[in-house]
Amino acid sequence: MATYSHQQDKQLETISLTNGYWFYFEIDGNHIAVFGSAWSGRETVFLNDEIISNRRNLFGFEGKHGVVVNDTEYTIVISMENVLTGTVACKLMKGRKVLDEQSKGYIKGMSARSLFSKLILYVLAGYGAGTMAVQIVRLFVEK
């Protein structure tokens, strides 16, 4: 993988709400970095550390950005693969041909069923803790 000036921080490898999603590609010695914000839906494409495309994608599950490198047109496609696990894919395409593809997510390697089971468990635990808290507050308020 090539070295980018904004890649010096190793935390960029980790997906989080603060780091967002970072994807890296190389075409003919040119470096393409793609950033997707987990907070705002902002998608930014860098070519050799220069911003060449910057858009907000709030309601769609797919964003497309055109990139021209050495008079050749490429397309960067950023798409949400799985909402439950927060998995996002980024493809580098030339015409209809996929040249490279990367996928990153908050919860990698966990099936949707397993994630849903954990979600139900957390909801039930939250309900139980909330019910207990209400009962404790009632004890103090009623006296």
DSSP file (Angstrom, degrees, kcal/mol; ACC not computed):
  #  RESIDUE AA STRUCTURE BP1 BP2  ACC     N-H-->O    O-->H-N    N-H-->O    O-->H-N    TCO  KAPPA ALPHA  PHI   PSI    X-CA   Y-CA   Z-CA
    1    1 A M              0   0    0      0, 0.0     2,-0.0     0, 0.0    24,-0.0   0.000 360.0 360.0 360.0 138.9    0.0    0.0    0.0
    2    2 A A        -     0   0    0      1,-0.1     2,-0.5    23,-0.0    24,-0.0  -0.322 360.0-109.2 -74.4 158.1    1.3    3.4   -0.9
    3    3 A T        -     0   0    0     -2,-0.0     2,-0.3     3,-0.0    -1,-0.1  -0.785  34.0-170.5 -92.5 128.6    2.0    6.1    1.8
    4    4 A Y    >   -     0   0    0     -2,-0.5     3,-1.4     1,-0.1     4,-0.2  -0.868  30.9-124.3-115.0 150.9   -0.3    9.0    1.9
    5    5 A S  G >  S+     0   0    0     -2,-0.3     3,-0.8     1,-0.3    -1,-0.1   0.863 114.8  46.3 -64.0 -34.2    0.2   12.2    4.0
    6    6 A H  G 3  S+     0   0    0      1,-0.2     3,-0.3     2,-0.1    -1,-0.3   0.407 101.4  69.8 -87.0   4.0   -3.2   11.7    5.7
    7    7 A Q  G <   +     0   0    0     -3,-1.4    -1,-0.2     1,-0.2    -2,-0.2   0.363  66.1  97.9 -99.6   3.7   -2.4    8.0    6.3
    8    8 A Q    <   +     0   0    0     -3,-0.8     2,-0.6    -4,-0.2    -1,-0.2   0.832  67.1  80.0 -62.4 -30.9    0.3    8.6    8.9
    9    9 A D  S >  S-     0   0    0     -3,-0.3     3,-1.7     1,-0.2     4,-0.2  -0.689  71.7-154.1 -80.8 117.4   -2.2    8.0   11.7
   10   10 A K  G >  S+     0   0    0     -2,-0.6     3,-1.7     1,-0.3     4,-0.3   0.686  86.4  77.8 -65.6 -17.9   -2.7    4.3   12.1
   11   11 A Q  G >  S+     0   0    0      1,-0.3     3,-1.5     2,-0.2    -1,-0.3   0.706  75.1  76.8 -65.4 -17.9   -6.2    4.9   13.5
   12   12 A L  G <  S+     0   0    0     -3,-1.7    10,-0.3     1,-0.3    -1,-0.3   0.706  84.6  63.8 -66.9 -17.3   -7.4    5.4   10.0
   13   13 A E  G <  S+     0   0    0     -3,-1.7     2,-0.4    -4,-0.2    -1,-0.3   0.740  92.9  77.4 -73.5 -22.5   -7.3    1.6    9.5
   14   14 A T  S <  S-     0   0    0     -3,-1.5     2,-0.5    -4,-0.3    92,-0.1  -0.748  81.0-133.1 -94.5 132.3  -10.0    1.3   12.2
   15   15 A I        +     0   0    0     -2,-0.4     2,-0.3    90,-0.3     6,-0.1  -0.704  44.9 138.9 -82.8 128.8  -13.6    2.1   11.3
   16   16 A S  B  >  -A   20   0A   0      4,-0.6     4,-2.6    -2,-0.5    22,-0.3  -0.959  65.8 -98.0-156.6 171.4  -15.3    4.3   13.9
   17   17 A L  T  4 S+     0   0    0     -2,-0.3    21,-0.3     1,-0.2    22,-0.3   0.852 124.8  42.5 -64.0 -32.8  -17.7    7.2   14.0
   18   18 A T  T  4 S+     0   0    0      1,-0.1    -1,-0.2     2,-0.1    21,-0.1   0.855 120.8  38.9 -83.1 -35.1  -14.8    9.6   14.4
   19   19 A N  T  4 S-     0   0    0      1,-0.2    -2,-0.2    -8,-0.1    -1,-0.1   0.790  89.5-167.6 -84.0 -28.8  -12.5    8.0   11.8
   20   20 A G  B  <  -A   16   0A   0     -4,-2.6    -4,-0.6    15,-0.1     2,-0.4  -0.346  41.4 -43.0  70.3-157.8  -15.1    7.2    9.2
   21   21 A Y  E     -B   36   0B   0     15,-2.9    15,-2.6    -6,-0.1     2,-0.4  -0.923  53.3-170.6-111.7 131.0  -14.2    4.9    6.3
   22   22 A W  E     -B   35   0B   0     -2,-0.4     2,-0.3   -10,-0.3    13,-0.2  -0.987   4.4-179.6-122.7 131.6  -10.9    5.2    4.4
   23   23 A F  E     -B   34   0B   0     11,-2.4    11,-2.9    -2,-0.4     2,-0.4  -0.971   9.3-157.5-128.1 144.8  -10.2    3.3    1.2
   24   24 A Y  E     +B   33   0B   0     -2,-0.3     2,-0.3     9,-0.2     9,-0.2  -0.981  14.3 168.7-130.6 134.5   -7.0    3.4   -0.9
   25   25 A F  E     -B   32   0B   0      7,-3.0     7,-2.8    -2,-0.4     2,-0.4  -0.912  18.7-147.9-134.8 161.7   -6.3    2.6   -4.5
   26   26 A E  E     -B   31   0B   0     -2,-0.3     2,-0.4     5,-0.2     5,-0.2  -0.997  11.7-178.5-135.3 132.4   -3.4    3.2   -7.0
   27   27 A I  E >  S-B   30   0B   0      3,-2.6     3,-2.8    -2,-0.4    -2,-0.0  -0.980  73.7 -28.2-130.3 118.4   -3.6    3.8  -10.7
   28   28 A D  T 3  S-     0   0    0     -2,-0.4     3,-0.1     1,-0.3    -1,-0.1   0.851 126.8 -45.9  46.9  45.2   -0.5    4.2  -12.8
   29   29 A G  T 3  S+     0   0    0      1,-0.3     2,-0.4     0, 0.0    -1,-0.3   0.448 114.3 120.2  80.5  -1.0    1.5    5.6   -9.9
   30   30 A N  E <   -B   27   0B   0     -3,-2.8    -3,-2.6    17,-0.0     2,-0.5  -0.814  58.0-136.1 -98.6 138.2   -1.3    7.9   -8.8
   31   31 A H  E     -B   26   0B   0     -2,-0.4    17,-3.4    -5,-0.2     2,-0.5  -0.806  16.2-168.5-100.1 128.4   -2.8    7.5   -5.4
   32   32 A I  E     -BC  25  47B   0     -7,-2.8    -7,-3.0    -2,-0.5     2,-0.4  -0.968   4.3-175.7-115.3 127.0   -6.5    7.6   -4.8
   33   33 A A  E     -BC  24  46B   0     13,-1.8    13,-3.3    -2,-0.5     2,-0.5  -0.973   6.4-161.9-120.4 137.5   -7.9    7.9   -1.3
   34   34 A V  E     -BC  23  45B   0    -11,-2.9   -11,-2.4    -2,-0.4     2,-0.4  -0.979   4.0-167.7-123.2 127.7  -11.6    7.8   -0.6
   35   35 A F  E     -BC  22  44B   0      9,-3.2     9,-2.8    -2,-0.5     2,-0.5  -0.953   4.3-172.3-117.0 133.2  -13.1    9.0    2.7
   36   36 A G  E     -BC  21  43B   0    -15,-2.6   -15,-2.9    -2,-0.4     2,-0.4  -0.986  19.7-137.6-123.0 122.0  -16.7    8.4    3.9
   37   37 A S     >  -     0   0    0      5,-3.0     4,-1.1    -2,-0.5   -20,-0.1  -0.628   5.4-158.8 -80.2 129.4  -17.9   10.1    7.0
   38   38 A A  T  4 S+     0   0    0     -2,-0.4    -1,-0.1   -21,-0.3   -21,-0.1   0.683  91.8  45.8 -77.1 -18.3  -19.9    8.0    9.3
   39   39 A W  T  4 S+     0   0    0    -22,-0.3    -1,-0.1     3,-0.1   -21,-0.1   0.916 125.7  18.6 -87.5 -51.0  -21.5   11.1   10.9
   40   40 A S  T  4 S-     0   0    0      2,-0.1    -2,-0.1     0, 0.0     3,-0.1   0.535  91.8-117.7-107.6  -8.1  -22.5   13.3    8.0
   41   41 A G     <  +     0   0    0     -4,-1.1    16,-2.8     1,-0.3     2,-0.3   0.575  59.1 156.6  78.8   7.3  -22.6   11.2    4.9
   42   42 A R  E     - D   0  56B   0     14,-0.3    -5,-3.0    -6,-0.0     2,-0.5  -0.512  25.7-163.6 -71.1 130.9  -19.8   13.2    3.3
   43   43 A E  E     -CD  36  55B   0     12,-4.2    12,-2.7    -2,-0.3     2,-0.4  -0.979   8.5-176.8-117.4 124.5  -17.8   11.4    0.6
   44   44 A T  E     -CD  35  54B   0     -9,-2.8    -9,-3.2    -2,-0.5     2,-0.5  -0.982   9.8-161.5-126.8 131.6  -14.5   12.8   -0.4
   45   45 A V  E     -CD  34  53B   0      8,-2.9     7,-2.9    -2,-0.4     8,-1.4  -0.951   7.8-163.6-114.4 129.4  -12.2   11.5   -3.1
   46   46 A F  E     -CD  33  51B   0    -13,-3.3   -13,-1.8    -2,-0.5     2,-0.5  -0.901   8.5-163.8-111.0 138.6   -8.5   12.5   -3.1
   47   47 A L  E >  S-CD  32  50B   0      3,-2.8     3,-1.4    -2,-0.4   -15,-0.2  -0.976  86.0 -19.1-119.0 113.8   -6.1   12.2   -6.1
   48   48 A N  T 3  S-     0   0    0    -17,-3.4    -1,-0.1    -2,-0.5   -16,-0.1   0.914 129.6 -52.6  51.5  47.1   -2.5   12.5   -5.0
   49   49 A D  T 3  S+     0   0    0    -18,-0.3     2,-0.5     1,-0.2    -1,-0.3   0.536 115.5 116.3  68.7  10.7   -3.7   14.2   -1.7
   50   50 A E  E <  S-D   47   0B   0     -3,-1.4    -3,-2.8     0, 0.0     2,-0.4  -0.925  71.4-118.3-107.1 133.2   -5.8   16.8   -3.6
   51   51 A I  E     +D   46   0B   0     -2,-0.5    -5,-0.2    -5,-0.2     3,-0.1  -0.552  40.2 164.5 -70.3 124.1   -9.6   16.8   -3.2
   52   52 A I  E     +     0   0B   0     -7,-2.9     2,-0.3    -2,-0.4    -6,-0.2   0.551  66.8  23.7-115.2 -15.3  -11.2   16.1   -6.6
   53   53 A S  E     +D   45   0B   0     -8,-1.4    -8,-2.9    12,-0.1    -1,-0.4  -0.966  58.0 172.8-152.9 135.9  -14.7   15.2   -5.4
   54   54 A N  E     +D   44   0B   0     -2,-0.3     2,-0.3   -10,-0.2   -10,-0.2  -0.872  17.1 150.6-149.3 107.9  -16.6   16.2   -2.3
   55   55 A R  E     -D   43   0B   0    -12,-2.7   -12,-4.2    -2,-0.3     2,-0.5  -0.945  38.9-127.2-138.8 156.2  -20.3   15.3   -1.9
   56   56 A R  E     -D   42   0B   0     -2,-0.3     2,-0.5   -14,-0.3   -14,-0.3  -0.916  17.6-170.4-104.8 131.6  -22.8   14.6    0.9
   57   57 A N        +     0   0    0    -16,-2.8     6,-0.0    -2,-0.5    -2,-0.0  -0.848  21.3 154.5-122.6  91.8  -24.9   11.4    0.5
   58   58 A L  S    S+     0   0    0     -2,-0.5    -1,-0.1     1,-0.1   -17,-0.1   0.839  73.1  22.3 -89.7 -35.2  -27.5   11.4    3.2
   59   59 A F  S    S+     0   0    0    -18,-0.1     2,-0.2     2,-0.0    -1,-0.1   0.589 102.8  83.5-114.9 -12.7  -30.4    9.3    1.8
   60   60 A G        -     0   0    0      1,-0.1     3,-0.1     2,-0.0    -3,-0.0  -0.517  62.0-144.6 -93.0 161.7  -28.9    7.0   -0.8
   61   61 A F  S    S+     0   0    0     -2,-0.2    19,-2.6     1,-0.1     2,-0.3   0.326  86.5  47.1-101.0   4.5  -27.1    3.7   -0.4
   62   62 A E  E     -E   79   0C   0     17,-0.2     2,-0.4     2,-0.0    17,-0.2  -0.986  60.1-170.7-150.0 135.5  -24.7    4.4   -3.2
   63   63 A G  E     -E   78   0C   0     15,-3.0    15,-3.0    -2,-0.3     2,-0.4  -0.981   8.4-158.5-125.8 140.3  -22.5    7.3   -4.3
   64   64 A K  E     -E   77   0C   0     -2,-0.4     2,-0.4    13,-0.2    13,-0.2  -0.951   7.5-175.5-121.7 139.5  -20.6    7.7   -7.5
   65   65 A H  E     -E   76   0C   0     11,-2.3    11,-3.1    -2,-0.4     2,-0.3  -0.999  19.5-135.3-134.5 130.1  -17.6   10.0   -8.2
   66   66 A G  E     -E   75   0C   0     -2,-0.4     2,-0.4     9,-0.2     9,-0.2  -0.666  21.6-173.5 -85.3 139.1  -15.8   10.5  -11.5
   67   67 A V  E     -E   74   0C   0      7,-2.8     7,-3.5    -2,-0.3     2,-0.5  -1.000  10.6-159.1-133.8 131.2  -12.0   10.5  -11.6
   68   68 A V  E     +E   73   0C   0     -2,-0.4     2,-0.5     5,-0.2     5,-0.2  -0.958  14.1 175.9-113.4 120.7   -9.8   11.3  -14.5
   69   69 A V  E >  S-E   72   0C   0      3,-2.6     3,-1.5    -2,-0.5    -2,-0.0  -0.985  73.0 -16.9-125.7 120.1   -6.2   10.0  -14.4
   70   70 A N  T 3  S-     0   0    0     -2,-0.5    -1,-0.1     1,-0.3     3,-0.1   0.912 128.0 -53.3  51.1  48.8   -3.9   10.5  -17.3
   71   71 A D  T 3  S+     0   0    0      1,-0.2     2,-0.5    -3,-0.1    -1,-0.3   0.621 115.0 118.1  63.5  16.6   -6.9   11.3  -19.6
   72   72 A T  E <   -E   69   0C   0     -3,-1.5    -3,-2.6    22,-0.0     2,-0.4  -0.953  61.0-132.7-114.2 132.2   -8.7    8.0  -18.6
   73   73 A E  E     +E   68   0C   0     -2,-0.5     2,-0.3    -5,-0.2    22,-0.3  -0.682  27.9 174.4 -88.3 133.2  -12.0    8.2  -16.9
   74   74 A Y  E     -E   67   0C   0     -7,-3.5    -7,-2.8    -2,-0.4     2,-0.4  -0.867  19.3-140.4-126.9 162.4  -12.6    6.0  -13.8
   75   75 A T  E     -EF  66  93C   0     18,-2.7    18,-3.0    -2,-0.3     2,-0.5  -0.994   1.8-153.6-128.3 133.7  -15.5    5.8  -11.4
   76   76 A I  E     -EF  65  92C   0    -11,-3.1   -11,-2.3    -2,-0.4     2,-0.5  -0.928  15.1-166.9-101.3 124.6  -15.4    5.4   -7.6
   77   77 A V  E     -EF  64  91C   0     14,-2.3    14,-2.7    -2,-0.5     2,-0.5  -0.963   4.9-170.5-117.2 119.9  -18.6    3.7   -6.3
   78   78 A I  E     +EF  63  90C   0    -15,-3.0   -15,-3.0    -2,-0.5     2,-0.4  -0.942  16.6 173.0-109.0 123.1  -19.2    3.8   -2.6
   79   79 A S  E     -EF  62  89C   0     10,-2.7    10,-3.1    -2,-0.5     2,-0.6  -0.980  36.1-121.5-137.3 146.0  -22.1    1.6   -1.5
   80   80 A M  E     + F   0  88C   0    -19,-2.6     8,-0.2    -2,-0.4     3,-0.2  -0.746  28.1 178.7 -82.0 117.9  -23.7    0.4    1.8
   81   81 A E  E    S+     0   0C   0      6,-2.5     2,-0.3    -2,-0.6     7,-0.2   0.856  71.0   9.3 -87.9 -40.2  -23.5   -3.4    1.8
   82   82 A N  E  >> - F   0  87C   0      5,-1.6     5,-1.7     1,-0.1     4,-1.0  -0.910  54.7-165.7-148.6 114.0  -25.1   -4.1    5.2
   83   83 A V  T  45S+     0   0    0     -2,-0.3     3,-0.1     1,-0.2    -1,-0.1   0.874  90.2  56.5 -68.1 -37.7  -26.8   -1.5    7.4
   84   84 A L  T  45S+     0   0    0      1,-0.2    -1,-0.2     2,-0.1    -2,-0.0   0.892 117.9  31.5 -63.5 -40.8  -26.8   -3.7   10.5
   85   85 A T  T  45S-     0   0    0      2,-0.1    22,-2.0    21,-0.1    21,-0.8   0.501 105.9-122.3 -95.9  -4.9  -23.0   -4.3   10.5
   86   86 A G  T  <5 +     0   0    0     -4,-1.0     2,-0.5     1,-0.2    20,-0.2   0.804  50.2 167.8  69.6  29.3  -22.1   -0.9    9.0
   87   87 A T  E   < -F   82   0C   0     -5,-1.7    -6,-2.5    18,-0.2    -5,-1.6  -0.662  12.0-175.3 -84.9 125.8  -20.3   -2.5    6.1
   88   88 A V  E     -FG  80 104C   0     16,-3.5    16,-2.7    -2,-0.5     2,-0.3  -0.955   8.8-155.2-120.7 137.6  -19.4   -0.2    3.2
   89   89 A A  E     -FG  79 103C   0    -10,-3.1   -10,-2.7    -2,-0.4     2,-0.4  -0.864   2.7-162.9-111.2 147.7  -17.8   -1.2   -0.1
   90   90 A C  E     -FG  78 102C   0     12,-2.9    12,-2.4    -2,-0.3     2,-0.4  -0.992   9.1-168.4-131.3 124.7  -15.7    1.0   -2.3
   91   91 A K  E     -FG  77 101C   0    -14,-2.7   -14,-2.3    -2,-0.4     2,-0.6  -0.906  15.9-150.8-116.6 140.4  -15.1    0.0   -6.0
   92   92 A L  E     -FG  76 100C   0      8,-3.0     7,-2.8    -2,-0.4     8,-1.5  -0.956  30.1-176.6-104.3 119.6  -12.7    1.5   -8.5
   93   93 A M  E     -FG  75  98C   0    -18,-3.0   -18,-2.7    -2,-0.6     2,-0.5  -0.894  29.2-161.8-124.5 148.6  -14.2    1.0  -12.0
   94   94 A K  E >  S- G   0  97C   0      3,-2.5     3,-1.8    -2,-0.3     2,-0.4  -0.955  80.3 -42.9-123.5 108.2  -13.2    1.7  -15.5
   95   95 A G  T 3  S-     0   0    0     -2,-0.5   -20,-0.1   -22,-0.3    -2,-0.0  -0.603 123.6 -28.9  67.3-126.0  -16.3    1.6  -17.6
   96   96 A R  T 3  S+     0   0    0     -2,-0.4     2,-0.5    -3,-0.1    -1,-0.2   0.407 116.8 103.4 -99.7   0.4  -18.3   -1.4  -16.3
   97   97 A K  E <   -G   94   0C   0     -3,-1.8    -3,-2.5     1,-0.0     2,-0.7  -0.717  68.4-136.6 -89.8 128.8  -15.2   -3.3  -15.2
   98   98 A V  E     +G   93   0C   0     -2,-0.5    -5,-0.2    -5,-0.2     3,-0.1  -0.750  22.5 179.1 -83.3 116.6  -14.4   -3.4  -11.5
   99   99 A L  E     -     0   0C   0     -7,-2.8     2,-0.3    -2,-0.7    -6,-0.2   0.830  68.1  -3.7 -86.1 -36.2  -10.6   -2.9  -11.2
  100  100 A D  E     -G   92   0C   0     -8,-1.5    -8,-3.0     2,-0.0     2,-0.3  -0.987  61.5-168.3-156.5 149.2  -10.4   -3.1   -7.4
  101  101 A E  E     -G   91   0C   0     -2,-0.3     2,-0.3   -10,-0.2   -10,-0.2  -0.997   2.7-176.1-145.3 138.0  -12.8   -3.4   -4.5
  102  102 A Q  E     -G   90   0C   0    -12,-2.4   -12,-2.9    -2,-0.3     2,-0.4  -0.959   5.6-163.6-131.1 151.1  -12.5   -3.0   -0.8
  103  103 A S  E     +G   89   0C   0     -2,-0.3     2,-0.3   -14,-0.2   -14,-0.2  -0.999  10.5 172.7-138.5 133.2  -15.0   -3.5    2.0
  104  104 A K  E     +G   88   0C   0    -16,-2.7   -16,-3.5    -2,-0.4     2,-0.3  -0.982   3.5 174.0-138.9 149.9  -14.9   -2.3    5.6
  105  105 A G        -     0   0    0     -2,-0.3     3,-0.3   -18,-0.3   -90,-0.3  -0.990  41.3-119.8-152.8 160.5  -17.4   -2.4    8.4
  106  106 A Y  S    S+     0   0    0    -21,-0.8     2,-0.7    -2,-0.3   -20,-0.2   0.920 113.5  32.8 -63.6 -44.8  -17.8   -1.7   12.1
  107  107 A I  S >  S-     0   0    0    -22,-2.0     3,-0.6    -3,-0.1     2,-0.4  -0.862  83.8-173.9-118.6  94.6  -18.7   -5.3   12.9
  108  108 A K  T 3   +     0   0    0     -2,-0.7     3,-0.1    -3,-0.3   -22,-0.0  -0.711  63.9  14.5 -94.0 137.7  -16.7   -7.5   10.5
  109  109 A G  T 3  S+     0   0    0     -2,-0.4     2,-0.5     1,-0.2    -1,-0.2   0.544  92.0 119.0  83.7   7.7  -17.2  -11.3   10.3
  110  110 A M    <   -     0   0    0     -3,-0.6    -1,-0.2   -25,-0.0    -3,-0.1  -0.915  61.7-126.6-109.1 131.6  -20.5  -11.3   12.3
  111  111 A S     >  -     0   0    0     -2,-0.5     4,-2.4     1,-0.1     5,-0.2  -0.310  20.6-117.0 -70.8 157.8  -23.6  -12.7   10.6
  112  112 A A  H  > S+     0   0    0      1,-0.2     4,-2.6     2,-0.2     5,-0.2   0.862 116.1  54.6 -62.2 -36.3  -26.8  -10.6   10.5
  113  113 A R  H  > S+     0   0    0      2,-0.2     4,-2.3     1,-0.2    -1,-0.2   0.925 109.3  46.2 -64.7 -44.4  -28.5  -13.2   12.6
  114  114 A S  H  > S+     0   0    0      2,-0.2     4,-2.1     1,-0.2    -2,-0.2   0.908 113.7  49.2 -63.9 -42.3  -25.9  -13.2   15.3
  115  115 A L  H  X S+     0   0    0     -4,-2.4     4,-2.3     1,-0.2    -2,-0.2   0.910 110.6  50.0 -63.3 -42.9  -25.9   -9.4   15.3
  116  116 A F  H  X S+     0   0    0     -4,-2.6     4,-2.4     2,-0.2    -2,-0.2   0.892 108.7  53.2 -63.3 -40.3  -29.7   -9.3   15.5
  117  117 A S  H  X S+     0   0    0     -4,-2.3     4,-2.1     1,-0.2    -1,-0.2   0.912 110.6  46.8 -61.0 -43.2  -29.6  -11.8   18.5
  118  118 A K  H  X S+     0   0    0     -4,-2.1     4,-2.6     2,-0.2    -2,-0.2   0.894 109.7  54.1 -65.6 -39.4  -27.2   -9.5   20.3
  119  119 A L  H  X S+     0   0    0     -4,-2.3     4,-2.3     2,-0.2    -2,-0.2   0.921 108.7  48.4 -60.8 -44.6  -29.4   -6.5   19.6
  120  120 A I  H  X S+     0   0    0     -4,-2.4     4,-2.5     1,-0.2    -1,-0.2   0.913 110.9  51.6 -61.1 -43.3  -32.4   -8.2   21.1
  121  121 A L  H  X S+     0   0    0     -4,-2.1     4,-2.4     1,-0.2    -2,-0.2   0.916 110.9  47.6 -60.1 -44.4  -30.3   -9.2   24.1
  122  122 A Y  H  X S+     0   0    0     -4,-2.6     4,-2.5     2,-0.2    -1,-0.2   0.880 110.8  51.3 -66.0 -38.4  -29.2   -5.6   24.6
  123  123 A V  H  X S+     0   0    0     -4,-2.3     4,-2.4     2,-0.2    -2,-0.2   0.930 112.0  46.6 -63.6 -45.2  -32.7   -4.2   24.2
  124  124 A L  H  X S+     0   0    0     -4,-2.5     4,-2.5     2,-0.2    -2,-0.2   0.901 112.5  49.8 -64.3 -40.8  -34.0   -6.7   26.9
  125  125 A A  H  X S+     0   0    0     -4,-2.4     4,-2.6     2,-0.2    -1,-0.2   0.905 111.8  48.9 -64.2 -40.9  -31.1   -5.8   29.2
  126  126 A G  H  X S+     0   0    0     -4,-2.5     4,-2.5     2,-0.2    -2,-0.2   0.895 110.5  50.6 -64.1 -40.9  -31.9   -2.1   28.7
  127  127 A Y  H  X S+     0   0    0     -4,-2.4     4,-2.4     2,-0.2    -2,-0.2   0.923 112.1  47.5 -62.3 -44.9  -35.5   -2.7   29.4
  128  128 A G  H  X S+     0   0    0     -4,-2.5     4,-2.3     2,-0.2    -2,-0.2   0.922 113.3  46.9 -63.3 -45.3  -34.7   -4.6   32.6
  129  129 A A  H  X S+     0   0    0     -4,-2.6     4,-2.2     1,-0.2    -1,-0.2   0.895 113.0  49.9 -64.8 -40.0  -32.3   -2.0   33.8
  130  130 A G  H  X S+     0   0    0     -4,-2.5     4,-2.2     2,-0.2    -2,-0.2   0.907 109.9  50.2 -64.4 -42.3  -34.7    0.8   33.1
  131  131 A T  H  X S+     0   0    0     -4,-2.4     4,-2.1     1,-0.2    -2,-0.2   0.911 111.4  48.6 -62.5 -43.3  -37.5   -1.0   34.9
  132  132 A M  H  X S+     0   0    0     -4,-2.3     4,-2.2     1,-0.2    -1,-0.2   0.904 110.0  51.9 -63.6 -41.0  -35.3   -1.4   38.0
  133  133 A A  H  X S+     0   0    0     -4,-2.2     4,-2.4     1,-0.2    -2,-0.2   0.903 108.8  50.5 -63.1 -41.5  -34.3    2.2   37.9
  134  134 A V  H  X S+     0   0    0     -4,-2.2     4,-2.5     1,-0.2    -1,-0.2   0.915 110.2  50.1 -62.6 -43.1  -37.9    3.3   37.8
  135  135 A Q  H  X S+     0   0    0     -4,-2.1     4,-1.7     2,-0.2    -2,-0.2   0.898 111.1  48.8 -63.1 -40.8  -38.7    1.1   40.8
  136  136 A I  H  X S+     0   0    0     -4,-2.2     4,-1.5     2,-0.2    -2,-0.2   0.920 111.5  49.1 -65.4 -43.8  -35.8    2.5   42.8
  137  137 A V  H  X S+     0   0    0     -4,-2.4     4,-2.5     1,-0.2     5,-0.2   0.909 108.6  54.0 -62.2 -42.1  -36.8    6.1   42.0
  138  138 A R  H  X S+     0   0    0     -4,-2.5     4,-2.4     1,-0.2    -1,-0.2   0.873 103.4  57.1 -60.4 -37.9  -40.4    5.3   43.0
  139  139 A L  H  X S+     0   0    0     -4,-1.7     4,-0.5     1,-0.2    -1,-0.2   0.909 113.6  38.7 -59.0 -42.8  -39.2    4.0   46.4
  140  140 A F  H  < S+     0   0    0     -4,-1.5     3,-0.2     1,-0.2    -2,-0.2   0.837 117.0  49.4 -78.4 -33.3  -37.5    7.3   47.1
  141  141 A V  H  < S+     0   0    0     -4,-2.5    -2,-0.2     1,-0.2    -3,-0.2   0.866 106.6  54.6 -75.0 -36.5  -40.1    9.6   45.7
  142  142 A E  H  <        0   0    0     -4,-2.4    -1,-0.2     1,-0.2    -2,-0.2   0.676 360.0 360.0 -74.3 -17.2  -43.1    8.0   47.5
  143  143 A K     <        0   0    0     -4,-0.5    -1,-0.2    -3,-0.2    -2,-0.1   0.471 360.0 360.0 -85.1 360.0  -41.5    8.4   50.9
